[in-house]
């Protein structure tokens, strides 16, 4: 099933390249951390297509923590790219990376269950590793730090502007991630004060094709349960509200920030609005499976009640006003996971 899965991502990559001019990367060196993650795969997919079109960077280094697997390996191992596998919190590994014109620091889990498994490493990846990666940036290079909408946690008044911040305590259950991202942003701004082109992108709820099996993000978890268990069971009543960002929209904005950004911080989100309950029912309808709710319950402990970013800065600066319809993006995500789990589904 590798070929159909590759084609799903390639269609999105074409959409990105039609929307943003990446020719300025030709002949430049670029480092992508977290290269096997959802964002990393799409960044590398764009660079792979640029290489095929004759606009290849001089060097592409893709940093992964674990072995890439098919079909994602197709977008990481391509002509002109070098894969480096290692621990980005290990100083000896970092010292061997080299120097680059562009650095995209996207390493680290965006899934709460994963980033809370090793809270110390989560903090290190976003702070100490970020410091070390700036040492790998060439003079006049450009640095993109993948922050998160989690920095707005505790803010009671969405949609959130880049000028705002959250109100959580360092004892918060997700503080390793929230404070790590805040620290990473502070590091980027410290380097901006030294004249470095550094940018932070507060990403909210990216979804779409390109995830691995057993991904713990809500959309993927619901689809997996529907496909493999024949039902979708929620842990709470699903009253929390979310605004999701389809992966091709998110990566288009992120490329614009890296190549053309003028501000230190940007929101990267979408326009759709849905509750978790509405999301579950929508996926249940697409898959024709029942959705089960508990008898009672509030929002899961630590999870934000609302995630909604103000996207006016992106609209003003990059003229980005058109976004993939949530229903269309959801269908493409379901298509991906059906192909991803095809052997397990056929055995059910």
Buried (B, 14 or more C-beta within 10 A) or exposed (E): EEEEBBEBBBEBBBBBBEBBEBEBBBEBBBBBBBBBBBBBBBBBBBBBBBBEEEBBBEBBBBBBBEEBEEBBBBBBBBEBBEBBBBBBBEEEBBEEBEBBBBBBBBBBBBBBEBBBEBBEBBBBBBBBBBBBBBEBBBEEBBBBBBBBBBBBBBBEEBBBBBEBBBEBEEEBBBBBBBBBBBBBBEBBBEBBEEEBBBBBBBBBBBBBBBBBEEBBBBBBBBBBBBBBEEEBEBEBBBEBBBBBBBBBBBBBBBBBBBBBBEEBBBBBBBBBBBBBBEBBBBBBEBBEBEBEBEEEEEBBEBBBEBBBBBBEBBEEBBEBEEBBEBEEBBEBBBBBBBBBBBEEEEEE
